[in-house]
Amino acid sequence: FPSHDTHNTTESVCSPVFGYPSGCGDGDGINSVVLYDSSGNAIMSHLNTNCSGDINGYNNFLPVQGITSCTLIRGETYSGYVSSLFIFWMENFGVWIDYDNDGIFSDSEAVAGNFGGPLPGVSQLDFSFIVPSDNLSHGWRKMRAISVFYTILTPNSYCVDALFGETHDYYIYIAPPEAYYSCGVLDDYLPFLS
């Protein structure tokens, strides 16, 4: 896993704002964010987070391999889920990765979401995505997960303002395809893929 030096990661230009005292204080927040590799192994498992954000329901987690961070390989398929704090709260979810590291989670960087509804939502969003293999440099990137109550999300809702909800920002590492490793091009990255 690469060093925790994330200084080359462009910080997001905005953070969603949730109006209720702490955004997620009434149970409308993120409970767990989990990512699996293509073999079904958990590579990031941030479980039972409760309402852990600042006054606006925003969290920017430091990278801890396997918990709040992981390595994703270009061209590989991943799956995962985002769940709400309470199973009876129905939320709308969105997940974005800032692949181009410009601080903006564009529509094309939305990797998951029950975008467009339905209202009131779901208690867990299961998803899968493929990390782009072309025109993507390796390095640290931001991944954002959002949970909102009774608000319709779209692929460009990465900075939504709503009454109830929570945002988790994570650091993930994008690595070159494994084929590069077998050629010895980037042997120094091999320890980080386990």
N, C-alpha and C positions, 0 to 999 in steps of 0.2 A: 504494500500500500504506500503510495507516495507520501512524502512529508506533509505535515499539516500546514505548510506554507501556502495559504490560499490567496496570497496577495495579488495574484494575476486574475482572480475572479472578479468580474465587473459586478458591483452591487446593483441590485434592482433599483430602477428609478422611482419606484413607489412601493408602498406596503398597503394592503387593504386596510380599511378602517371599519371596525364594527362598533355600533353605537351603544349597546347595552353595557352596563358598567365595565365588564371585562370582555365583552364580545361573546365569550364562550361560558360565562359564569352561570348561565341557566341550562347548561348541558348541551348547547348547540356548538359542539367543537369536534376536534379530531381526537379519537382514542388511539388508533394505531395506523402506522404506515409500514407496509411490508413489501419488499421486492424479492422475486425469485429468479434464478437463472433458468436457462432452457431445460435443465435437468430436474427442476423443481426444488433445488436447494435454496434456502433463505440466504440472501446475501446482504440484506438490510432488514432489520426487524426492530422497529421503534414502537414498542408496545405499551399500552396503558398509560398514555402521557397525561391524561386528565386535562384540565384547563390550565395550561402552563405558560400562557403568553403574557405579554405586557398588558397595559390597560386597554389597548385596542385589539387584543386577541392575536398579536403577532409574535412569532417565535423565529429566531435565526440561530439554528443549532450548529455548534462547532462539530467538525467531523470526528466521529468515533467509528472506526471500521466495524461494519457488521451491525451497528446500532443506528447511528444517525448518518452514515455514509457508506458508500460502496464503490467498486470499480465496475464500469460498464464498458463493454468492448464494442467498437464500431461494427455494425452489420449484424450483431447478435440480437436475438429475441428475448424479451424479459416479460414477466407477468408480476402481478401484485394486487394489493387491495388497500383501500383507505376506508376506515370505519369511523362511525360517529361515537360520541361519548356514551350515549344510551341507545339501546336498540329500538326504543319506542319513539325516538326523535328521528324524523325523516329529513335528511339533508340532501343538498345537491353538492357534488364534489367536482373538482378539477385538479389536474396534475399537469405541470409544464416543466420542461427542461430548457434552459437557456443555452441551446447548442452553439449558437454563434457568439456567446459571451459578450453581448452588447448591453446587458442590463435590462432588456425588454423581453418578456415572454410573448413572442408573436403567435399568431393563429397556428402557423405551421409547427410550432414547438409545443402545442398542446398534445400530450401523449395519452390523456385519458380524461373522461368527464361524462356525466349524464347531462350534456349540454342541451339546452332547449327544453328542459323539463324532464320528467313530469313533475308537477307540484303535487304533493309536498316533497317528494324525493324518495330516497332509499336510506337504509341504515348502514349499508356497506356497498362500495363500488369496487367490483372486480375488474381488472383490465389487463391488457397485454400491449406491447409496443416493440418496435424494432428501432434500434439506434441507427441513425443514418450512417452509411459507409462512405459516401462521397462528400467532398468539400467540408470535412469536419476535422479540425485539428485535435490532438489529444491535450489533456490538461483538466484542471478543475473547472466545474460548472455548477451553477445553482439549479436545484430542483425545487419547485414550489408545489405544495398541496394545500388546497382550500376546501373548507367545509362551510356552507352557508345554509341557514334555515329559510325556507319558503321564499327563495330568490332564484330566479332562473339564471343559470350561467350560460355563457357562450364561450367559444375558444379564445376570445379576446378579453375575458373577465378576470384576468390575472391580478387586477388591481381594484376589484369590486368594493364598493361601499355598501354595507348592509347593516341591519340592526343586530342580528345574531350570527356568529360564526367564528372561525379561527383559521389562521394561516400558519403553516410550517414551511420554512425555507431550510433546505439541506444542501450540503456540499457533496457532489459526486465527482468521481474521476472518470473521464473518458479515455480509454486506452486504444491503441491501434489494434487491428485484427490480429488474432493469434498467429496467423501465417507469418507475420513479421518476426515473431519470436523464434520460430523454428529455423529461420534464416540467420539468427544471431544478430539482427539489426539493432534490437533494443533489449539485449539480455539483462540490462540493469533493471528493467521493469518486471521481470519474471516473478520475483518474490511477492509482488503486489496483487497478483491474480488469484491467490489462494483464498 
